[in-house]
Amino acid sequence: MVSERALFIINISLGLLSMLLLLMLLGLKLPTLGQAQYALDEEEPVCMIQWQEELTPYQDIDRCCLQARQQFQCRAESKDTVDWMCGSGEGLQIWLNNKAYNYCRQQPYW
C-alpha cells in the first residue's frame, strides 16, 4: 500500500501540473531556454560584417540577422569580441557575439 506521505506528494505534484496546464490553456507563454539565455546575457549585441579583410561594425541587428540567415552556415568561431561566424568561409562573413546570435535565433525567419 502507498503511504500517506507519498500520496500527499503525488497530489501536490498533480495539482501543480494541472495549474500549469490550465495557464497554458488560457494563453500564458512560458519562456524557452533560448529566451531565458538571451535575457540573462548582459552584454550588448554585436554584429560585424567582414568583406575581404575589412571588419565593419553593423548597428541594425534585425538586418544583420536577416543577412546572417541568408549565409550558407553559422558556426562557433571566436574572434575578438564575437563568437559566431555566418558565411561560407570566403567572401562576405557575418560575425555575431552570443547575445546577437541568440537574438537572431528567436526571429521567425531563423
Buried (B, 14 or more C-beta within 10 A) or exposed (E): EEEEEEEEEEEEEEEEEEEEEEEEEEEEEEEEEEBEBBEEBEEEBBBBBBEEEEBEEBEEBEEBBBBBBEBEEBEEEEEEEBBBBBBEEEEBBBBBBBBBBBBBBEEEEE
